[in-house]
Amino acid sequence: MWALILFSVCMTVALLFLLLICIGVSVLKEKVKQNVRNHYQTFMPLSNGTEAELKQLDLIQRDFRCCGLINGYQDWGEKIPVSCLCSVDKKPLNVLILVKVQYFYFAIISLKKMMRMKN
């Protein structure tokens, strides 16, 4: 009987912990999206970024099959990278559209890397 009570208590604690994480993710989602937008808008057109930032953007664009932040390839100005070139069947998207809950972890890791590179 004591094992069942212990199991129930542990499961309840785990459930509460997971609920807190889910609430935190949903609250921080918009903040992360805004931080990413603000960070990259500081060097619009995007080709004005540092070499490290350009590599990070190129990686994101390749992984998500997208181009630019808001206006697609036009965000890059004169120097459009190879990662923006895509076949006709793949419609380019904006990076910010793709920052969803399943990519939340990736966005946070990318943001941390960018902040470390900046410092």
C-alpha positions in Angstrom: 0.0 0.0 0.0 2.8 2.4 0.8 4.4 1.8 -2.6 1.1 2.8 -4.3 1.0 6.0 -2.3 4.6 6.8 -3.0 4.1 6.2 -6.7 1.0 8.4 -6.7 2.9 11.2 -5.0 5.8 11.0 -7.4 3.5 11.0 -10.4 1.6 14.0 -9.1 4.9 15.9 -8.6 6.1 14.9 -12.1 2.8 16.1 -13.6 3.0 19.4 -11.8 6.6 19.8 -13.0 5.7 19.1 -16.6 2.8 21.5 -16.4 5.1 24.3 -15.1 7.5 23.6 -18.0 4.7 23.8 -20.5 3.3 27.0 -19.1 6.9 28.5 -19.1 7.5 27.5 -22.7 4.2 29.0 -23.9 4.9 32.2 -22.0 8.5 32.5 -23.3 7.7 31.6 -26.9 6.7 35.2 -27.9 9.7 36.7 -26.0 12.1 34.4 -27.8 10.5 35.2 -31.1 10.8 38.9 -30.4 14.4 38.6 -29.2 15.4 36.8 -32.4 13.7 39.4 -34.5 15.3 42.3 -32.6 18.8 40.7 -32.7 18.7 40.2 -36.5 17.0 43.5 -37.3 20.0 45.4 -35.8 22.0 44.6 -38.9 19.5 44.8 -41.7 20.2 44.1 -44.4 21.2 40.8 -43.0 24.4 40.8 -45.1 25.7 43.5 -42.7 26.1 40.9 -39.8 29.4 39.5 -38.6 30.9 36.4 -40.0 29.7 34.3 -37.1 26.1 35.7 -37.3 26.0 35.1 -41.0 27.1 31.4 -40.5 24.4 31.0 -37.9 21.7 32.5 -40.2 22.9 30.3 -43.0 22.6 27.2 -40.8 19.1 28.2 -39.7 18.0 28.9 -43.3 19.4 25.5 -44.5 17.8 23.6 -41.6 14.4 25.2 -41.9 14.5 25.7 -45.7 13.7 29.4 -45.4 15.2 32.7 -46.4 15.3 36.0 -44.5 13.5 37.2 -41.5 10.4 39.1 -42.6 10.5 39.9 -46.3 12.3 36.7 -47.5 15.3 37.2 -49.8 14.9 41.0 -49.8 16.1 41.1 -46.1 19.6 40.2 -47.4 20.0 43.3 -49.6 22.5 42.8 -52.4 24.3 39.7 -51.1 21.8 36.8 -51.2 23.4 33.6 -49.8 23.2 30.2 -51.4 21.0 29.0 -48.6 18.2 31.2 -50.0 18.3 29.5 -53.4 15.7 26.7 -53.5 13.9 24.6 -56.1 10.5 25.6 -57.4 8.7 23.0 -55.3 10.1 24.4 -52.0 8.5 27.7 -51.1 10.8 29.9 -49.0 9.5 30.8 -45.6 10.5 33.4 -43.0 12.5 32.3 -40.1 10.1 33.8 -37.5 7.2 31.8 -38.9 9.0 28.6 -38.1 9.9 29.3 -34.5 7.2 27.1 -33.0 7.0 25.1 -29.8 8.9 22.1 -31.3 11.8 24.4 -32.3 11.7 26.3 -29.0 14.7 24.4 -27.7 16.7 25.0 -30.9 15.9 28.7 -30.8 17.1 29.1 -27.2 20.3 27.2 -28.0 20.9 29.3 -31.0 20.2 32.5 -29.1 22.7 31.4 -26.3 25.4 30.7 -29.0 24.8 34.1 -30.6 25.1 35.8 -27.2 28.3 34.0 -26.4 29.7 34.9 -29.8 28.7 38.6 -29.2 30.5 38.7 -25.9 
